Amino acid sequence: MEKFIVSARKYRPSTFDEVIGQNHISATLKNALLTDHVGHAYLFTGPRGVGKTTCARILAKVVNCLNPINKHTPCNTCDSCSSFNENASFNIIELDAASNNSVENIRMLVDQVRFQPQGGKYKVFIIDEVHMLSANAFNAFLKTLEEPPPHAIFILATTEKHKIIPTILSRCQIFDFRRISNLDIIKNLEQICVKENIAFDQDGLHVIAEKADGAMRDALSIFDRIVSSVGGKITYQDVITNLNILDHDYYFKMVDDILLEDLSNVLLTYNEISKNGFEGEMFINGFSDHLRQLMVAKDIQTLALLETSESLKTRYLDQASKTKLSFILSALNIANQCDINFFRAQNKELHVEIALSKMVFLERTINTGEQFASKKKPDSELTSPQKKAKLSQAAPTPVREETDKQEQAPEVNKKTDSNPPVEKPKSKSKLSQLKEEIRKELETDKKNTKVFTKEIAQSIIEQYIEKLTSPYVSTILKAIKFELYEKDLSIFVPSALSEDIVKQEVPLIEQIRGSMPDESFNIQIIVNPDLFPDYKELKPKKILNNKEKYELFQSKNTLVEKFVDILDLKIDAE
């Protein structure tokens, strides 16, 4: 029985021309070989599985090849290439820094640098996962990396460049590897399928490419897994079953039901998804990706970002044509908030169902908010003749169309309400909770449409004064003046004493703040006597003690003192 070799090793590129998705790297290295400008230290950085170690091996193989083709392609026939292919080359040394990250390991490597290459021109040291080296190991490596012997070349590879100290980075030529596009991955998988005599469909390969997330090694590993499971043919259904991926049909059906405001079918579909073993987090993330694809399909300029098969692209375009962009963006926001708060939710299924219910009644909520806002326009806008003239001259027809839409909206809602979705008895409690949540959202939207003016503040003051029993405080409150600039309400008072009195009336301040649309409004009390030229400061009546009362009484009646002497009375000082 022939020993099985995984595709990632079997179909590993052996030349720069075979490297996939890294043309900018391949072209630079080939030009360096053509012009004999090969450096002594390279740093290859980028995501996993994109070809960093592969390019390092190819470069090491070419520089030691005795008969290179065009100076950048190994001949695969000389002694150096043969020993490399058999993993028996003494001139190419690979070190895994993840497991050999100590100072001792680096010192052993530095000792090997001193020896001349055998049967080749260069001694190439490939250090993978170099960011795992300790700080002391980096420091021990600095001098050798800066001034190596002429026969030594260092190629460092890492997925986390930010963890490497700057002194190492400054000594290397840095090459940034990119994620491989889905189209390049699919093209490579198709070639492998042809070589292995494996039948396939495009949708299945697209799913593998999406799951790989730009890593060719991951794509080949998934490919081997699918082939081992299904045999000689790769289908879309086999791929999603093996990878535990939710079928796209669920997302398309979910969006169609949401657009129809069919809450019952939406909840039943999600229940079916849950019974199939898919977690709520997986569903909401997949649904967000689906909404993103619809958003991309709305504009012909962004259509190139839709990396799917042709059949699936047609379905996205068809559904995107039926969906408003405002709805997609609002639904994406709801899905994102659901994903953020998912782990904090006690009832996770209900948390997802609430998000779906918000999406179902999203259009109705937007229309209700628009109608409410149109009825509650600021007085300044309604009383301004210039603005009225501009609006009537600029766009009379759209205003009429919007009015017609607003008049027609209740009829649509009536039709929708005339055929309410059939609810199952088991989900009755959940649906009541969902309706309560939607009602709260509508109330919140209505609150956000409140308008605040200084006239409103004045009316609050007048109503508050009617309930006061202190004429002194009432006189002060009647004298204050208001000025509103954007979101700053200024309360002007004539004196510092008046300022203290107003600040002490906390219920009044809270009533004014409660009438404001949001908490972003500021309230400040300013003393400005110039605004009150006719104001005379009222002095509050002093509370007299017994002695002061006696003296006042005595000043008004001289017989009081005689009366006190006759009766021998004593006046209490307090």
Secondary structure as UniProt FT lines:
FT   HELIX           7..10
FT   HELIX           16..18
FT   HELIX           23..34
FT   TURN            35..36
FT   STRAND          41..45
FT   TURN            48..49
FT   HELIX           52..64
FT   TURN            70..72
FT   HELIX           79..85
FT   TURN            86..87
FT   STRAND          92..96
FT   TURN            97..99
FT   HELIX           103..113
FT   STRAND          123..128
FT   HELIX           130..132
FT   HELIX           135..146
FT   TURN            150..151
FT   STRAND          152..158
FT   HELIX           161..163
FT   HELIX           166..169
FT   TURN            170..171
FT   STRAND          173..176
FT   HELIX           182..196
FT   STRAND          199..200
FT   HELIX           202..212
FT   TURN            213..214
FT   HELIX           216..230
FT   STRAND          233..234
FT   HELIX           236..243
FT   HELIX           248..259
FT   TURN            260..261
FT   HELIX           263..275
FT   TURN            276..277
FT   HELIX           280..297
FT   HELIX           300..305
FT   HELIX           310..321
FT   HELIX           325..340
FT   TURN            341..344
FT   HELIX           348..360
FT   HELIX           362..375
FT   HELIX           379..383
FT   HELIX           385..394
FT   HELIX           396..418
FT   HELIX           425..427
FT   HELIX           428..447
FT   TURN            448..449
FT   HELIX           454..466
FT   HELIX           471..479
FT   STRAND          481..485
FT   TURN            486..487
FT   STRAND          488..493
FT   HELIX           496..504
FT   HELIX           506..514
FT   TURN            519..520
FT   STRAND          522..527
FT   HELIX           529..531
FT   TURN            533..534
FT   HELIX           546..556
FT   HELIX           559..567
//
